[in-house]
Amino acid sequence: MIYWKIFSCLRTSKILFYDVISAIRTYAFKASPYPLILSLEVHCCVEQQNQMASILVNLLGEYLITGFLSDDETILPSPGSLMNKILLKVKRLIIHVLGKTSLSQFIHLLGKKPSI
């Protein structure tokens, strides 16, 4: 479930993470082909984070940047080279469980290299 927090005292109703990502996939590039940055602030356990990662990978598929665009990349790509792509920015993802972090599990699900 996702709570959209607009102001510190105002909250909206719950909506499913799956439904949000599904809507993003449908409408992300209707107005503009330029890259979309999803900024997530995660406050859930590692198991739920893994489920979120699976939803992101399964629904966004080829739109989601999961690694470097080329093997010899030395500078960040231009917005033009990221047309119709989704970049992921995550805050508060690291939770230590049994000596592992959910961040490493998340990167493993997305594909061995961290997103740009």
Secondary structure, DSSP 8 states (H G I E B T S, - for coil): -B--EEETTEE---B-HHHHHHHHHHHTTSS--S-EEEEEE--S-HHHHHHHHHHHHHHHGGGB--S-SSTT--S---GGGGTT-EEEEEES---EETTEEHHHHHHHHH-SS---
